[in-house]
Amino acid sequence: MGTVFKYGDNIDTDVIVPGKYLSINDPQELARICMEGIDPEFARTVKKGDVMVGGKNFGCGSSREHAPIGLKSAGIQCIIAESFARIFYRNAINLGLPVLEAPEAAREIAAGDEVTVDVAKGEILDHSTGKRYTFSPFPESIMQIILAGGIKEKLLSDASKNNKKGGK
């Protein structure tokens, strides 16, 4: 169960991690400055397992990976939105951060609500209101990336399994 941090439409990557920090590559440093322009308290109050909710076109702007890295490193377990910018969506999946398109949930879930998200089943339960939402679960190939913690981890795991089987 996680606490909801809610934002509106068109939250761009420069709001998530401002461009002046693009020289930072340490995920924990990115977590400390994440969302500072729109929510100065975010980095101090977010806890592992919390959930971010946005409106339409979440993650628009540049294709930088800093934004999903910062959110994941800050402890965000998943992002629920009405819609995502495609490059942000793909970057988040590649980093093992679930991004869930659930328009009704994104509109109705409020900041501070306590929610449980079951990514595999495609279910969100808002404990604050008792309302349950559904979304389309990820295909198996994407679930494997998320469960591995990202595409790099998935590929390394696959390579390790192949080596143990005697593959090259």
Summary of the structure (lengths in Angstrom):
residues: 168
radius of gyration: 16.1
end to end distance: 41.8
largest distance: 52.8
contacts: 531
relative contact order: 0.15
helix: 39%
strand: 20%
